Amino acid sequence: MPASRTFRADGVALRVEIDPSAPEAIADHLHVVLGGYDSTEDPPAAVLRVRGGHGEASVVSGPPGSPELHFARWPDVLAHVDGWVSASSLDYADPRHLRLHAAHFVLDRQRWIVIGPKGSGKSTLTLSATAAGARWCTDERITLSDDCDGGSGVTIRPLRRPLHIRSSRDEVRRQLGTTGTFDSVETAGRTIVDPDPSEDPRSVPSAEGPLQVVVLDEAAVATPPTTRTEVTRRIVGHSMDARRCGHRTIELLHHLVRTADVYVAAPRTLLSVAELDAPSFTASPSAEVLAAMRSNSLEGVWSLVDGDRVLAWVESEGSPAVLELEGVAAERWSAAMADDAGAWAGASEVIRSIDRVEPV
């Protein structure tokens, strides 16, 4: 990788320039912190310059007129470069999109998102998943936008920075296994590691089944959310630009929550996603929707007669579902809908007699 590079981080063009006077180790290890980003020829929104200093020190400078920062060790320079990329890509980010503190990886053909504040255990879960064969995408940030992605209606774009593990390089090697190939830089109190530098950063394995979302939130554990809307509110609290959240971005986030299996866990308590209990909410909301329907908390009912079947669209607690009714249930539903005065009570009576619904 060349010493100077222009690349895209979360859709923002940035440039890092390494002066020949800088320690050779900085240029040699630049790929550890920048290897996941795609190169670009677009003009950069921001530029960071690194040059050599006196003795063991290195100097980092930003735009013209910015104060220069001095570091005694070259690994700390790389750590600063890494932090600058993350901060600058946020400063110049598209305000129409929503950014969350979250890890993202694909394990056993399932996509996982782990949402939580710094220090909550996102990197630990990502590292353990990587050791178990997962393809990691990020342990820092994801961006949600309204492009269609696999039918979900939400595109999830990871900030492809390396993992940041609060352990020594030897401990990271122990967790990943001595046979694994990875690049790393050990800085004060943490290791910056690219678990698989040979992978094309743009390629993400295909996934099957619903998205798995883990929310690491102390308050949510103390007072568990009872609806998906409450989960959405909790997640907005982990947004990196909550002040930019408009109605559309909140709507997208709520759609994401409604089409995922959602787990709630306390921060810093999980070492692996295998330790998770049953999800608080499932992508197939049969049980919770039925429970709400049976308590007569319906918000809307529509139906369509299709031969001997009735397809009924029902909304409850903000979760839509389709009931496919046949036989006696279909006859009772049709009779209830024909009675203007008793349609609502009749529909609820039919719902209480069935076992399951299918999610929309």
C-alpha positions as CSV (number, residue, x, y, z in Angstrom):
1,M,0.0,0.0,0.0
2,P,1.5,3.4,-0.9
3,A,2.5,5.8,1.9
4,S,-0.1,8.3,0.9
5,R,-3.7,7.3,0.0
6,T,-7.1,8.8,-0.9
7,F,-10.0,6.5,0.1
8,R,-13.7,6.4,1.0
9,A,-14.8,5.9,4.6
10,D,-18.6,5.7,5.0
11,G,-19.0,7.4,1.6
12,V,-16.7,10.3,2.5
13,A,-13.4,10.8,0.5
14,L,-10.5,11.4,2.8
15,R,-6.7,11.5,2.3
16,V,-3.8,10.5,4.5
17,E,-0.3,11.7,3.4
18,I,2.8,10.2,4.9
19,D,5.9,12.4,4.5
20,P,9.2,10.6,3.8
21,S,10.6,12.0,7.0
22,A,8.1,9.9,9.1
23,P,9.3,6.7,10.6
24,E,9.2,3.8,8.1
25,A,7.1,1.7,10.4
26,I,4.2,4.1,9.9
27,A,4.1,3.6,6.1
28,D,4.7,-0.1,6.6
29,H,1.7,-0.5,8.9
30,L,-0.6,2.0,7.3
31,H,-2.5,-0.9,5.7
32,V,-3.6,-2.1,9.1
33,V,-5.8,1.0,9.7
34,L,-6.7,1.8,6.1
35,G,-6.8,-1.6,4.4
36,G,-10.6,-1.9,4.7
37,Y,-11.4,1.3,2.8
38,D,-11.8,1.5,-1.0
39,S,-9.4,3.8,-2.9
40,T,-10.9,6.7,-4.8
41,E,-9.7,9.5,-7.1
42,D,-12.4,11.9,-5.9
43,P,-11.2,15.1,-4.2
44,P,-10.9,14.5,-0.5
45,A,-13.1,16.4,2.0
46,A,-10.3,16.4,4.5
47,V,-6.5,15.7,4.5
48,L,-4.3,14.5,7.3
49,R,-0.5,14.8,7.0
50,V,2.1,12.8,9.0
51,R,5.8,13.8,9.2
52,G,8.8,13.0,11.3
53,G,9.7,14.9,14.4
54,H,12.5,15.3,16.8
55,G,14.0,12.1,18.1
56,E,11.4,9.3,18.4
57,A,8.5,11.8,18.0
58,S,6.2,12.0,15.0
59,V,4.0,15.0,14.1
60,V,0.5,14.8,12.7
61,S,-1.1,17.9,11.1
62,G,-4.5,18.4,9.6
63,P,-5.8,21.2,7.4
64,P,-3.6,24.3,7.0
65,G,-3.5,26.2,10.3
66,S,-4.4,23.1,12.4
67,P,-2.2,22.6,15.5
68,E,0.4,19.9,15.2
69,L,0.3,16.9,17.5
70,H,3.4,15.1,18.7
71,F,3.6,11.4,19.6
72,A,6.5,9.6,21.2
73,R,5.7,6.2,19.5
74,W,4.7,5.4,15.9
75,P,1.9,3.0,16.9
76,D,0.2,6.0,18.7
77,V,0.4,7.9,15.4
78,L,-1.4,5.1,13.6
79,A,-4.0,5.0,16.4
80,H,-4.5,8.8,15.9
81,V,-4.8,8.3,12.1
82,D,-7.5,5.7,12.7
83,G,-9.4,7.9,15.0
84,W,-9.2,10.8,12.6
85,V,-10.7,8.7,9.8
86,S,-13.7,7.7,12.0
87,A,-14.3,11.3,13.2
88,S,-13.8,13.0,9.8
89,S,-16.1,10.5,8.0
90,L,-18.8,11.4,10.6
91,D,-18.2,15.2,10.3
92,Y,-18.7,15.1,6.5
93,A,-21.4,12.4,6.4
94,D,-24.7,12.5,4.6
95,P,-27.2,14.0,7.1
96,R,-30.0,12.0,5.6
97,H,-28.6,8.8,6.9
98,L,-28.4,7.4,10.4
99,R,-25.2,6.2,12.1
100,L,-25.1,3.9,15.1
101,H,-22.4,2.7,17.4
102,A,-22.6,-0.9,16.3
103,A,-20.6,-4.0,15.3
104,H,-21.6,-6.0,12.2
105,F,-20.6,-9.5,11.2
106,V,-21.9,-12.5,9.3
107,L,-21.8,-15.8,11.2
108,D,-23.1,-19.1,10.0
109,R,-24.9,-17.3,7.1
110,Q,-26.7,-15.0,9.5
111,R,-26.1,-11.2,9.7
112,W,-25.5,-9.9,13.2
113,I,-25.6,-6.3,14.4
114,V,-24.5,-5.5,18.0
115,I,-25.5,-2.0,19.1
116,G,-24.1,-0.3,22.2
117,P,-21.9,2.5,23.5
118,K,-18.1,2.4,23.5
119,G,-16.8,-0.1,26.0
120,S,-20.0,-2.2,26.0
121,G,-18.4,-5.3,24.5
122,K,-19.1,-4.9,20.8
123,S,-15.5,-5.7,19.8
124,T,-15.3,-8.6,22.2
125,L,-18.3,-10.2,20.5
126,T,-17.0,-9.5,17.1
127,L,-13.6,-11.0,17.9
128,S,-15.2,-14.2,19.3
129,A,-17.4,-14.5,16.3
130,T,-14.4,-14.0,14.0
131,A,-12.6,-16.7,15.8
132,A,-15.7,-18.9,15.3
133,G,-15.5,-18.3,11.5
134,A,-17.5,-15.1,11.1
135,R,-16.7,-12.6,8.4
136,W,-16.4,-9.3,10.3
137,C,-17.5,-6.0,8.8
138,T,-17.0,-3.5,11.6
139,D,-16.9,-3.1,15.4
140,E,-17.4,0.6,15.4
141,R,-20.2,2.0,13.2
142,I,-22.9,1.2,10.7
143,T,-24.9,3.6,8.5
144,L,-28.6,3.0,7.7
145,S,-30.0,4.4,4.5
146,D,-33.2,3.9,2.6
147,D,-31.8,1.9,-0.4
148,C,-33.4,-1.5,-0.8
149,D,-31.2,-4.3,0.5
150,G,-32.4,-7.9,0.2
151,G,-36.0,-6.8,0.5
152,S,-35.5,-5.3,3.9
153,G,-35.9,-1.7,2.7
154,V,-32.8,-0.7,4.6
155,T,-29.2,-0.7,3.5
156,I,-26.6,-1.4,6.2
157,R,-23.2,0.0,5.4
158,P,-20.3,-0.7,7.8
159,L,-17.4,1.6,8.5
160,R,-14.7,-0.8,7.5
161,R,-12.1,0.1,10.1
162,P,-10.1,-2.6,11.8
163,L,-11.1,-4.2,15.1
164,H,-10.1,-2.4,18.3
165,I,-9.5,-4.9,21.1
166,R,-8.7,-4.0,24.7
167,S,-6.1,-6.8,24.9
168,S,-2.5,-7.4,24.0
169,R,-1.5,-8.7,20.6
170,D,-0.6,-12.1,22.2
171,E,-4.1,-12.3,23.7
172,V,-5.7,-11.5,20.3
173,R,-3.5,-14.2,18.7
174,R,-4.6,-16.7,21.3
175,Q,-8.3,-15.9,20.6
176,L,-8.0,-15.9,16.9
177,G,-5.8,-19.0,16.9
178,T,-2.1,-19.3,15.9
179,T,-3.0,-20.6,12.4
180,G,-4.9,-17.4,11.5
181,T,-3.5,-14.7,9.4
182,F,-4.0,-11.2,10.7
183,D,-2.2,-7.8,10.8
184,S,-2.1,-5.8,14.0
185,V,-0.6,-2.8,15.7
186,E,-0.4,-2.7,19.5
187,T,-1.0,0.7,21.0
188,A,-1.5,1.8,24.6
189,G,-4.1,-0.5,26.2
190,R,-5.4,-2.0,23.0
191,T,-4.6,-3.8,19.8
192,I,-5.7,-2.6,16.3
193,V,-6.2,-5.7,14.2
194,D,-7.3,-6.7,10.7
195,P,-8.4,-10.3,11.2
196,D,-8.1,-11.3,7.6
197,P,-6.2,-8.8,5.4
198,S,-6.5,-11.0,2.4
199,E,-10.2,-10.5,2.1
200,D,-11.7,-8.0,-0.4
201,P,-13.3,-5.4,2.0
202,R,-16.2,-4.8,-0.4
203,S,-17.3,-8.5,-0.4
204,V,-19.7,-9.6,2.3
205,P,-21.0,-13.2,2.4
206,S,-24.6,-13.8,1.5
207,A,-26.8,-14.3,4.5
208,E,-30.0,-16.3,5.2
209,G,-32.9,-15.8,7.6
210,P,-33.7,-12.7,9.5
211,L,-31.2,-10.1,10.8
212,Q,-30.0,-10.7,14.3
213,V,-29.8,-7.5,16.4
214,V,-28.2,-7.4,19.9
215,V,-28.8,-4.2,22.0
216,L,-26.3,-3.8,24.8
217,D,-28.1,-1.4,27.1
218,E,-28.1,-1.3,30.9
219,A,-31.4,0.5,31.1
220,A,-33.1,-1.8,28.7
221,V,-32.1,-4.8,30.9
222,A,-33.3,-3.0,34.1
223,T,-36.6,-2.1,32.4
224,P,-37.1,-4.5,29.5
225,P,-38.9,-3.0,26.5
226,T,-42.3,-4.4,25.9
227,T,-42.8,-3.2,22.3
228,R,-40.6,-2.8,19.3
229,T,-41.2,1.0,19.4
230,E,-39.4,1.0,22.8
231,V,-36.5,-0.9,21.3
232,T,-36.3,1.7,18.5
233,R,-36.1,4.5,21.1
234,R,-33.3,2.7,23.0
235,I,-31.3,2.3,19.8
236,V,-31.7,6.0,18.8
237,G,-29.9,6.7,22.1
238,H,-26.9,5.0,20.5
239,S,-26.9,7.1,17.4
240,M,-23.7,9.0,16.7
241,D,-25.7,11.9,15.2
242,A,-29.0,11.8,17.0
243,R,-29.6,15.5,16.3
244,R,-29.8,14.7,12.6
245,C,-32.4,12.0,13.0
246,G,-35.4,12.9,10.9
247,H,-38.8,11.1,10.6
248,R,-37.5,9.1,7.7
249,T,-34.4,7.7,9.5
250,I,-36.4,6.8,12.6
251,E,-39.0,5.1,10.3
252,L,-36.2,3.0,8.7
253,L,-34.7,2.1,12.1
254,H,-38.2,1.0,13.3
255,H,-38.6,-1.1,10.1
256,L,-35.2,-2.7,10.8
257,V,-36.3,-3.6,14.3
258,R,-39.6,-5.0,13.1
259,T,-37.9,-7.3,10.6
260,A,-35.2,-8.7,13.0
261,D,-34.7,-11.0,15.9
262,V,-33.9,-8.6,18.7
263,Y,-31.9,-9.5,21.8
264,V,-31.4,-7.2,24.8
265,A,-28.3,-7.8,27.1
266,A,-26.3,-6.0,29.7
267,P,-23.0,-4.4,28.4
268,R,-19.8,-6.2,29.1
269,T,-21.5,-9.5,30.0
270,L,-21.3,-11.5,26.8
271,L,-18.2,-13.3,25.5
272,S,-20.1,-14.9,22.6
273,V,-23.4,-14.6,20.8
274,A,-23.9,-18.3,21.7
275,E,-24.5,-17.1,25.3
276,L,-27.7,-15.2,24.3
277,D,-31.0,-16.4,25.5
278,A,-34.2,-16.3,23.4
279,P,-34.8,-13.1,21.6
280,S,-37.0,-10.5,23.2
281,F,-38.7,-10.0,19.8
282,T,-38.6,-12.2,16.8
283,A,-38.8,-11.4,13.1
284,S,-41.9,-13.6,13.0
285,P,-44.0,-11.7,15.5
286,S,-46.6,-14.5,15.8
287,A,-46.7,-14.8,19.6
288,E,-46.7,-11.1,20.5
289,V,-49.1,-10.2,17.7
290,L,-51.5,-12.9,18.7
291,A,-51.2,-11.9,22.4
292,A,-52.1,-8.3,21.5
293,M,-54.9,-9.4,19.2
294,R,-56.4,-11.6,21.9
295,S,-56.4,-8.7,24.3
296,N,-58.5,-6.8,21.8
297,S,-55.8,-4.2,21.2
298,L,-56.3,-4.2,17.4
299,E,-55.4,-1.1,15.5
300,G,-56.7,-2.1,12.0
301,V,-58.3,-5.0,10.2
302,W,-58.7,-5.6,6.5
303,S,-59.5,-8.8,4.6
304,L,-59.7,-10.3,1.2
305,V,-61.7,-13.3,0.1
306,D,-59.7,-15.6,-2.1
307,G,-61.9,-18.6,-3.0
308,D,-62.4,-20.7,0.1
309,R,-59.7,-18.8,1.9
310,V,-59.7,-15.4,3.7
311,L,-56.5,-13.3,3.8
312,A,-56.8,-10.9,6.7
313,W,-54.4,-8.0,7.3
314,V,-54.2,-7.1,11.0
315,E,-52.2,-4.5,12.8
316,S,-51.5,-4.6,16.6
317,E,-48.9,-2.7,18.6
318,G,-47.5,-1.4,15.3
319,S,-46.8,-4.9,14.0
320,P,-48.6,-5.9,10.9
321,A,-49.4,-9.5,10.1
322,V,-51.4,-11.6,7.7
323,L,-53.8,-14.3,8.8
324,E,-54.6,-17.0,6.3
325,L,-58.0,-18.5,7.3
326,E,-59.7,-21.6,5.9
327,G,-62.7,-23.8,6.7
328,V,-64.7,-22.8,9.8
329,A,-62.4,-19.9,10.7
330,A,-62.8,-18.4,7.2
331,E,-66.6,-18.8,7.5
332,R,-66.7,-17.2,10.9
333,W,-64.5,-14.3,9.8
334,S,-66.7,-13.6,6.7
335,A,-69.8,-13.7,8.9
336,A,-68.2,-11.3,11.4
337,M,-67.2,-8.8,8.6
338,A,-70.7,-8.9,7.2
339,D,-72.0,-7.6,10.6
340,D,-71.2,-3.9,10.6
341,A,-72.1,-3.6,14.3
342,G,-70.2,-6.6,15.5
343,A,-67.4,-6.9,13.1
344,W,-64.7,-5.8,15.5
345,A,-65.8,-8.2,18.3
346,G,-66.3,-11.0,15.8
347,A,-62.8,-10.6,14.3
348,S,-61.3,-10.7,17.8
349,E,-63.2,-13.8,18.6
350,V,-61.9,-15.6,15.5
351,I,-58.3,-14.4,16.3
352,R,-58.6,-15.9,19.8
353,S,-59.4,-19.3,18.3
354,I,-56.3,-19.5,16.0
355,D,-52.8,-20.6,16.8
356,R,-50.5,-18.6,14.6
357,V,-50.2,-15.7,12.2
358,E,-47.6,-15.1,9.5
359,P,-45.5,-11.9,9.4
360,V,-45.9,-9.5,6.6
